[in-house]
Amino acid sequence: MLKPVLSILALLSFLLPLSPAWADEYTDTINIFKKAGESGKLFNKAYGYAVFPTIGKGGVGVGGAHGNGRVYQKGKHIGDASMTQVSVGFQLGGEAFSEIIFFENEAALKDFTNGNFEFGADAQAVAITASAGAKASTTGSSAGASATKKSATTVGRYHNGMATFTVMKGGLMYEASIGGQKFSYKPL
C-alpha cells in the first residue's frame, strides 16, 4: 500500500517544478482570489497572507500534497513557504489547487512564520469553484461555490486569526479522509 503512495508522491515532486512559480503566477493567483467575493474583501483588511499558486495532491488510501508559496505582510513579499499534507482514509486520484491563507493580525502572522506551523484536521478552508466541495470541522463548517473562478462568491471567516480559501485547478479525487497541513517558512 505504501509503494503506490510513494510512487504518486514521487511523480508529483517531479511534476511540480515543471510548473513555473514566477512572479506572474503569484500575481495571477492573487488576482483570482481578489475577484472572489469574501476572499477579495480580506485583502484590504488582513495584516498579511500566504499564497500557494499550485498545490499538487494525490492518494491511494494514504495521500499527500505539496506546494510552494510566498508570504506577504501588508502587500510586501517577506518570505517563502512550503506546504506538505499527509492524509489517511478512503482516497483515490489526484488534483491541483491554489490556496491562500489570510492573517487577521500580527499575532496570527507571527504564529505562521515562527518556524513550522500546522493546521490540524479541524482546519477549515472555503472552496471557491463549483468543482470543489464544502469543508467541515469540529468547530463549524463553511462552503463556497461558483460557476467560474471569475464569478466566484464565497463565505468565510477567521478561525484562530486565519482564514483559508482554495480554488480547484484540475484533477479528479475521491476522498473521505482526515489529515493536516504542515507549513514551513523561510524569510527573505
C-alpha positions in Angstrom: 0.0 0.0 0.0 2.9 2.4 0.7 4.6 1.8 -2.6 1.7 3.3 -4.7 1.6 6.4 -2.4 5.3 6.8 -2.7 5.1 6.5 -6.5 2.4 9.2 -6.6 4.3 11.5 -4.4 7.5 11.0 -6.4 5.6 11.8 -9.6 4.2 14.9 -8.0 7.6 16.0 -6.9 8.9 15.7 -10.4 5.9 17.5 -12.0 5.6 20.4 -9.6 8.9 22.0 -10.6 7.8 21.9 -14.2 5.0 24.4 -13.4 6.9 27.7 -13.1 6.3 29.7 -9.9 7.4 33.1 -11.3 6.0 36.4 -10.2 3.1 36.4 -12.7 1.9 33.0 -11.4 1.7 34.6 -7.9 0.1 37.7 -9.3 -2.4 35.7 -11.3 -3.3 33.6 -8.3 -3.7 36.7 -6.1 -5.9 38.3 -8.7 -8.2 35.2 -8.8 -8.7 35.5 -5.0 -9.1 39.3 -5.2 -12.1 38.8 -7.6 -13.7 36.1 -5.5 -16.2 37.6 -3.1 -15.2 37.4 0.6 -11.6 36.5 -0.1 -11.3 39.7 -2.2 -12.5 41.8 0.7 -9.9 40.3 3.0 -7.0 41.8 1.1 -7.9 45.3 2.4 -8.5 44.1 6.0 -5.9 41.3 6.6 -2.5 42.0 8.2 -0.9 39.6 5.7 -1.4 36.4 3.7 0.4 33.4 2.3 -0.4 32.3 -1.3 0.3 29.0 -2.9 -0.3 29.1 -6.7 -0.2 25.3 -7.2 -0.5 22.5 -4.6 -0.5 19.0 -6.1 -2.4 16.3 -4.2 -2.6 12.6 -4.8 -3.6 9.5 -2.9 -4.4 5.8 -2.9 -5.6 5.1 0.7 -2.8 7.2 2.1 -2.3 10.6 0.4 0.0 13.5 0.2 0.1 17.0 -1.1 2.9 19.6 -1.5 3.2 23.2 -2.8 5.4 26.2 -2.5 4.2 29.8 -1.8 5.0 33.3 -0.7 4.2 35.1 2.4 3.1 38.8 2.3 2.8 41.4 5.1 0.7 44.4 4.2 1.2 43.6 0.5 5.0 43.2 0.7 6.7 39.8 0.0 8.5 38.9 3.2 9.4 35.3 2.7 8.7 31.9 1.1 6.7 29.0 2.5 6.1 25.4 1.6 3.1 23.2 2.5 3.1 19.5 3.0 0.0 17.4 3.8 -0.4 13.8 4.7 -3.9 12.2 4.9 -5.3 8.8 5.6 -8.7 7.3 4.7 -10.6 6.5 1.6 -9.0 8.4 -1.3 -8.1 7.8 -4.9 -6.8 10.1 -7.6 -5.0 13.4 -7.9 -5.8 17.1 -8.1 -4.2 20.5 -8.1 -5.5 23.6 -6.4 -4.4 27.1 -5.3 -4.6 28.2 -1.7 -4.5 31.4 0.2 -4.3 31.9 4.0 -5.2 35.4 5.4 -3.7 36.5 8.7 -6.1 38.7 10.7 -3.4 40.4 12.8 0.3 40.5 13.5 0.0 37.7 16.1 -1.5 35.3 13.5 1.3 36.1 11.0 3.9 35.5 13.7 2.3 32.1 14.6 2.7 31.1 10.9 6.2 32.5 10.4 7.8 31.3 13.7 9.1 28.1 12.2 7.0 25.0 11.4 3.2 25.7 11.6 0.5 23.1 11.3 -3.2 23.2 10.5 -4.8 20.2 12.3 -7.6 18.1 10.9 -10.1 20.6 12.2 -8.8 23.4 10.0 -11.4 25.0 7.6 -11.0 26.0 4.0 -13.6 27.6 1.8 -13.7 26.1 -1.7 -14.2 28.8 -4.4 -15.1 26.8 -7.6 -18.1 24.6 -8.3 -15.9 21.5 -8.7 -14.8 21.8 -5.1 -16.9 20.8 -2.2 -17.7 22.1 1.3 -15.3 21.6 4.2 -16.4 20.9 7.7 -14.6 20.7 11.0 -15.3 20.0 14.6 -15.6 23.8 15.2 -18.1 24.5 12.4 -18.3 24.4 8.7 -18.1 26.7 5.7 -18.6 26.4 2.0 -18.4 28.3 -1.2 -19.4 27.6 -4.8 -19.3 29.3 -8.2 -19.6 28.7 -11.9 -16.1 30.0 -12.7 -13.1 31.4 -10.9 -14.0 34.9 -12.1 -17.6 34.9 -10.8 -16.8 33.2 -7.5 -18.7 34.0 -4.4 -17.5 32.8 -1.0 -18.5 32.8 2.6 -15.6 32.6 5.0 -14.5 33.8 8.4 -11.3 33.9 10.5 -10.6 30.9 12.8 -7.8 31.4 15.3 -6.7 34.5 13.4 -6.6 32.8 10.0 -9.0 32.4 7.0 -8.2 29.9 4.3 -9.6 29.7 0.7 -8.9 27.3 -2.1 -9.5 27.3 -5.9 -9.5 24.0 -7.8 -7.2 23.9 -10.8 -7.9 20.4 -12.1 -7.8 16.7 -11.5 -10.2 14.2 -10.0 -10.0 12.9 -6.5 -12.5 10.8 -4.5 -11.9 11.3 -0.8 -13.2 10.7 2.7 -10.1 11.2 4.7 -8.5 13.1 7.6 -5.2 14.9 7.6 -3.4 18.1 8.4 -1.3 20.6 6.6 2.2 21.5 7.8 3.9 24.7 6.7 7.5 25.8 6.8 8.6 29.4 6.4 11.9 30.9 5.2 12.3 34.7 5.5 13.8 36.7 2.6 
